[in-house]
Amino acid sequence: MSNSTYLNIRSKKDFLSNEIDLLEKSELNDFTSNLEAWTAIGTNKEMSYATHGVYRYFGKFPPPIATHLIKEHTREGELINDPMSGSATTGVEALLLNRKCILNDISPLSELLAEVKTTYIERAILEEALIRVEKNYRPLSEEDYEISSLNTINIEHWFLPETVKSLRGLRFVIEEEKNCLVKKFLLLAFSSTVRRVSRATMQQGRLFLDVETARKDAMPTFIKRANIALDAVSNLPKQNSSTINFFQHNLKEPMLEKYNNSFGLVILHPPYFNSYKYSRINSLELAWLGYKPAEIRKSEVREFFKRGIPEKVDFYVEDMVNVIKNIKSSLRPNGVIALMIGDTIIKGQYIPVTKMILEKVKEEGFDIEKIALRVPKYTEATWAASQRRKKDNIGITLYDYIITLRRKA
């Protein structure tokens, strides 16, 4: 369970010239003099410790940043919140650092990831479950087993006919599992398999055809993914049920009153403007799990995925300010929101998204305490995708920011 990742932190006096230029372009210098540059140190493999590597999640929150924020702003046993929990990075780190954590998201896929990635299950129990799956599995036709949500995606475009039958058979036998925790574990392994055996590339978040990746038989990939997850889950700490909890919530609506003044730290890593719409990126997985991506999409922040229209940023800023206002009630006085967010370049035009949000957030009872420029290492998976987007002058920039917002007492 040990890892060799950490966060390298430099003060403003040690900034490189391009980092100084970027901060000037972003127009963030006027908000605070407390400026830092953060780089997460560690290879992709090293950052896959614990359960971080059991699922390929695009735009994942970096574990070393979560670790640093949790250690800096909380003590052991305290309660933290991640209201856009995504792949559950914050939940895993909270578990490893002996904190309590409330995770929420609008996506049922995020709920599945949060529960499985933070729940210990005995190795022998999981091994027996995999034996049952292999024994009872057989490919099934639509007449044998119907999954109505598959009608929401272009199934023939993204999957070979043989793959569809194979995945139907796997999904059916998993549904037969009686142990609820084990079933969720198997569903995570199944979901992790879907895109890997499809005709969609695994190299980018957006769905592009890559017919060479298609696999007719999903079972070998499923077993491989399940064994990776098995090793990770069976080595988790044996926490009690009150340590890490999840609930689905649309942050465009106020937080539940029972969480008023509950959190000293909220970690917020939203979709970036013109970057990722997670209901689309994960549409194949969601459909195979039985959910309709279009229904989830209605509650997402309006980030205008792929649209490339600079004027739409006002809607994104409006949604993000509303999200932060709704989170505020759950923060204790002097509590902190750690917001990780990025600016955007569209057709050569730099859009200072972060500045636009911070200008409005200042009016909502927050002090902007610190701004950290995140400097990714070239080994990060996001680096290649960012470079591809940059060639087209559309998408997020390579660097993003972690903003410390402190609620005024």
C-alpha positions in Angstrom: 0.0 0.0 0.0 3.0 2.3 0.2 3.8 4.8 -2.6 6.6 7.1 -3.7 4.5 10.0 -4.9 4.7 13.5 -3.4 4.0 17.1 -4.2 6.9 19.4 -5.1 6.0 23.0 -4.0 7.9 26.1 -5.2 7.3 29.7 -4.1 6.8 32.5 -6.5 10.5 33.5 -6.3 11.3 30.2 -7.9 8.9 30.4 -10.8 10.1 29.9 -14.3 9.7 32.6 -16.8 6.9 30.8 -18.7 5.0 30.3 -15.4 5.2 34.0 -14.6 3.9 34.7 -18.1 1.1 32.3 -17.6 0.0 33.9 -14.4 0.0 37.3 -16.0 -2.1 36.0 -18.9 -4.5 34.4 -16.5 -4.9 37.7 -14.6 -4.7 36.0 -11.3 -1.8 38.0 -9.8 -4.2 40.6 -8.3 -6.2 38.2 -6.2 -3.4 37.2 -3.8 0.4 37.5 -3.3 0.4 34.0 -1.9 1.4 32.1 -5.1 3.0 28.7 -5.5 3.7 26.1 -8.2 2.8 22.5 -7.5 4.1 19.4 -9.3 2.9 15.9 -8.5 6.0 13.7 -8.5 5.5 10.1 -9.5 5.0 8.0 -12.6 1.5 6.9 -13.7 2.2 3.5 -12.2 3.4 5.0 -8.9 0.2 7.1 -8.7 -1.9 3.9 -9.1 -1.2 2.8 -5.5 -4.0 1.5 -3.3 -7.2 1.5 -5.5 -6.3 4.5 -7.6 -5.4 2.3 -10.5 -8.4 0.0 -10.7 -10.3 2.2 -13.2 -9.2 4.4 -16.1 -10.9 7.7 -15.4 -10.2 10.6 -17.6 -9.5 13.9 -15.9 -8.7 12.2 -12.6 -7.8 14.3 -9.6 -4.1 13.7 -8.8 -3.7 11.7 -5.5 -0.6 13.8 -4.3 -2.7 17.0 -4.4 -5.5 15.4 -2.5 -3.0 14.1 0.1 -1.4 17.5 0.5 -4.7 19.3 0.9 -6.1 16.8 3.4 -2.9 16.9 5.5 -2.7 20.7 5.4 -6.3 21.5 6.3 -7.5 18.6 8.5 -6.5 16.4 11.4 -7.1 12.6 11.7 -10.7 11.7 12.3 -12.1 15.0 10.9 -14.8 15.1 8.2 -14.1 16.3 4.6 -16.2 16.5 1.5 -15.7 16.1 -2.2 -19.0 17.1 -3.9 -17.8 16.3 -7.5 -16.1 13.1 -6.5 -15.5 11.6 -10.0 -13.2 8.7 -9.6 -13.1 9.0 -5.7 -9.5 10.1 -5.4 -10.4 12.2 -2.3 -12.2 9.3 -0.7 -9.3 6.9 -1.2 -6.9 9.4 0.3 -9.2 10.2 3.2 -9.4 6.5 4.0 -5.6 6.0 3.9 -5.1 9.2 6.0 -7.7 8.2 8.6 -10.2 10.9 7.8 -13.9 10.6 7.4 -15.3 11.7 4.1 -18.6 12.5 2.4 -18.5 12.0 -1.4 -21.2 13.0 -3.7 -21.7 13.3 -7.5 -24.5 13.3 -10.0 -23.2 10.2 -11.8 -24.1 6.7 -10.7 -20.7 5.6 -12.1 -19.0 7.8 -9.6 -21.1 6.2 -6.8 -20.0 2.8 -7.9 -16.3 3.9 -8.0 -16.6 5.5 -4.6 -18.1 2.5 -2.9 -15.8 -0.1 -4.4 -12.6 1.8 -4.2 -13.0 2.6 -0.5 -14.4 -0.8 0.7 -12.3 -3.7 1.9 -13.5 -7.2 0.8 -11.7 -10.3 1.7 -9.6 -11.8 -1.1 -11.1 -15.3 -0.8 -14.6 -14.0 -1.2 -13.7 -12.2 -4.4 -11.8 -15.2 -5.8 -14.8 -17.4 -5.3 -17.0 -14.9 -7.0 -14.7 -14.8 -10.1 -14.8 -18.6 -10.2 -18.6 -18.4 -10.3 -18.6 -15.8 -13.0 -16.3 -17.9 -15.2 -18.3 -21.1 -14.6 -21.7 -19.6 -15.4 -20.8 -17.2 -18.2 -22.0 -17.6 -21.7 -22.6 -15.1 -24.5 -26.2 -14.0 -24.8 -28.3 -12.4 -27.5 -30.7 -9.5 -27.0 -33.6 -12.0 -26.9 -31.8 -13.8 -24.0 -31.1 -10.7 -22.0 -32.3 -7.2 -22.8 -30.6 -4.1 -21.5 -32.9 -1.2 -22.5 -30.3 1.6 -21.8 -28.2 0.2 -24.7 -30.7 1.9 -27.0 -29.2 5.3 -25.9 -25.9 4.6 -27.6 -25.0 3.6 -31.1 -24.2 0.0 -30.1 -23.3 -1.2 -33.6 -20.9 1.7 -34.1 -18.9 1.1 -30.9 -19.0 -2.7 -30.5 -18.5 -5.8 -32.6 -21.6 -8.0 -32.6 -19.7 -10.8 -30.9 -18.6 -8.3 -28.2 -22.1 -7.2 -27.5 -23.1 -10.8 -26.9 -20.1 -11.4 -24.7 -20.8 -8.3 -22.6 -24.5 -9.2 -22.3 -23.5 -12.6 -20.9 -21.1 -11.1 -18.4 -23.7 -8.5 -17.3 -26.3 -11.2 -16.8 -24.1 -13.5 -14.6 -23.0 -10.5 -12.5 -26.6 -9.7 -11.8 -27.0 -13.2 -10.4 -24.5 -12.4 -7.6 -26.3 -12.3 -4.2 -23.7 -10.5 -2.1 -24.3 -6.8 -2.7 -20.7 -5.6 -2.1 -19.3 -8.4 -4.3 -21.8 -7.5 -7.1 -20.6 -3.9 -7.0 -17.0 -5.0 -7.2 -17.9 -7.2 -10.2 -19.8 -4.3 -11.8 -16.7 -2.1 -11.4 -14.5 -4.7 -13.2 -17.2 -5.0 -15.9 -17.4 -1.3 -16.4 -13.6 -1.1 -16.6 -13.8 -3.7 -19.3 -16.5 -2.1 -21.5 -14.3 0.5 -23.3 -11.3 -1.7 -23.5 -13.1 -4.2 -25.6 -15.0 -1.6 -27.7 -14.0 0.1 -30.9 -13.3 3.3 -29.0 -9.8 4.5 -28.2 -8.5 4.4 -24.6 -6.0 7.1 -25.4 -8.4 10.1 -25.1 -11.4 10.9 -23.0 -13.5 11.7 -26.0 -14.9 8.8 -27.9 -13.0 8.2 -31.2 -13.0 5.0 -33.2 -10.0 2.8 -32.9 -11.1 -0.5 -34.4 -7.8 -2.2 -33.6 -8.7 -2.2 -29.9 -12.0 -4.2 -30.3 -12.1 -7.6 -28.7 -14.8 -10.2 -29.6 -14.5 -12.0 -26.2 -14.8 -9.7 -23.2 -14.0 -12.4 -20.6 -10.2 -12.3 -20.7 -10.2 -8.5 -20.3 -12.8 -8.7 -17.5 -10.7 -11.3 -15.6 -7.6 -9.2 -15.9 -9.3 -6.0 -14.7 -11.0 -7.9 -11.9 -7.7 -9.3 -10.6 -6.1 -5.9 -10.6 -9.0 -4.6 -8.6 -9.0 -7.7 -6.3 -5.4 -7.1 -5.3 -6.2 -3.5 -4.5 -9.5 -3.9 -2.7 -8.4 -6.8 -0.5 -5.5 -4.7 0.8 -7.5 -1.7 1.8 -7.8 -0.7 5.5 -10.8 -2.4 7.2 -12.7 0.8 7.9 -16.1 0.9 9.6 -19.2 1.9 7.6 -19.2 5.5 8.8 -15.8 6.4 7.5 -16.5 7.0 3.8 -20.0 7.6 2.6 -21.5 8.6 -0.8 -24.8 10.2 -1.9 -25.9 11.4 -5.3 -26.5 15.1 -5.5 -26.9 17.8 -8.1 -24.8 20.8 -6.9 -27.0 23.2 -8.8 -29.3 22.6 -5.9 -28.4 23.6 -2.2 -26.6 21.0 -0.1 -28.6 19.0 2.3 -29.4 20.9 5.5 -28.0 18.1 7.7 -24.5 19.0 6.4 -24.7 22.7 7.4 -21.4 23.9 8.9 -20.1 20.3 8.8 -16.8 20.5 6.8 -13.5 22.2 7.4 -12.3 21.2 3.9 -14.2 20.7 0.7 -12.2 19.6 -2.3 -13.8 20.7 -5.6 -12.6 19.5 -9.0 -15.3 20.3 -11.5 -15.3 19.7 -15.3 -13.4 22.5 -17.1 -15.1 24.8 -19.6 -15.0 23.4 -23.1 -13.2 20.3 -21.9 -15.0 17.2 -20.6 -18.7 16.3 -20.3 -18.5 13.1 -18.2 -21.9 11.8 -19.2 -20.5 11.6 -22.8 -17.0 10.4 -22.0 -18.5 7.6 -19.9 -21.6 7.0 -22.0 -20.6 3.5 -23.0 -20.0 2.4 -19.4 -23.2 4.1 -18.1 -25.4 2.5 -20.8 -24.0 -1.0 -20.1 -24.6 -0.4 -16.3 -28.2 0.3 -17.1 -28.2 4.1 -17.0 -29.2 6.7 -19.6 -26.4 9.3 -20.1 -28.8 11.9 -21.4 -30.7 11.9 -18.2 -27.5 12.5 -16.2 -26.5 15.2 -18.6 -29.4 17.4 -17.6 -27.9 18.0 -14.2 -24.3 18.6 -15.3 -22.5 21.9 -15.1 -22.8 23.6 -18.5 -19.2 23.3 -19.7 -20.1 23.2 -23.5 -18.0 20.1 -24.3 -16.4 20.4 -27.8 -18.5 23.4 -28.8 -15.6 25.9 -29.1 -17.9 29.0 -28.5 -16.1 31.5 -26.2 -19.3 33.4 -25.4 -20.7 30.3 -23.7 -18.2 30.8 -20.8 -20.7 33.1 -19.0 -23.1 30.1 -18.5 -20.3 28.0 -17.2 -19.2 30.7 -14.8 -22.8 31.2 -13.6 -23.1 27.5 -12.9 -19.8 27.3 -11.1 -20.5 30.3 -8.9 -23.9 28.8 -8.0 -22.1 25.5 -7.1 -19.7 27.3 -4.8 -22.6 29.2 -3.2 -24.4 26.0 -2.5 -21.3 24.4 -1.0 -20.8 27.4 1.3 -23.6 26.4 3.7 -21.8 23.1 4.4 -18.5 24.8 5.3 -17.7 25.7 8.8 -16.7 29.4 9.4 -13.1 29.7 8.3 -13.5 26.4 6.4 -11.7 26.0 3.0 -12.8 25.1 -0.5 -9.8 23.8 -2.5 -10.9 24.5 -6.1 -8.9 22.9 -8.9 -9.8 24.4 -12.2 -8.3 25.4 -15.6 -8.5 28.2 -18.1 -9.3 27.6 -21.8 -7.9 28.5 -25.2 -10.5 28.5 -28.0 -9.3 29.1 -31.5 -6.3 31.0 -30.3 -8.3 33.1 -27.8 -7.3 32.8 -24.1 -10.4 32.6 -21.9 -9.6 33.6 -18.2 -12.2 31.3 -16.8 -10.7 31.2 -13.3 -10.5 34.9 -13.0 -14.1 35.3 -14.0 -15.2 32.8 -11.3 -13.0 34.3 -8.6 -14.3 37.9 -9.2 -17.8 36.7 -8.4 -16.8 34.3 -5.6 -15.2 37.2 -3.7 -18.7 38.7 -3.4 -20.1 35.5 -1.8 -18.2 35.7 1.5 -14.8 34.1 0.6 -11.2 35.2 1.0 -8.9 34.0 -1.8 -6.0 32.8 0.4 -3.7 31.0 -2.0 -3.3 30.3 -5.7 -1.2 27.4 -6.8 -0.2 26.8 -10.4 -0.3 23.1 -11.1 2.6 22.1 -13.4 2.0 18.5 -14.7 4.9 16.3 -15.4 5.2 14.9 -18.9 4.5 11.4 -17.6 0.9 12.3 -16.8 -1.7 10.8 -19.1 -3.3 14.2 -19.4 -0.2 15.6 -21.0 -0.6 13.9 -24.3 -4.3 14.7 -24.5 -3.6 18.3 -23.7 -1.0 18.6 -26.4 -3.4 17.1 -28.9 -6.1 19.6 -27.9 -3.6 22.5 -28.1 -2.7 21.7 -31.7 -6.3 22.4 -32.6 -6.3 25.5 -30.3 -9.3 24.1 -28.5 -9.5 22.8 -25.0 -7.9 23.3 -21.6 -4.4 24.6 -21.3 -1.6 22.4 -20.0 -1.5 24.1 -16.6 -4.4 24.6 -14.2 -4.8 26.1 -10.8 -5.7 25.1 -7.2 -7.4 28.0 -5.4 -7.8 28.1 -1.7 -11.1 29.8 -0.9 -11.6 30.4 2.9 -15.1 31.1 4.1 -15.2 34.3 6.1 -16.1 33.9 9.8 
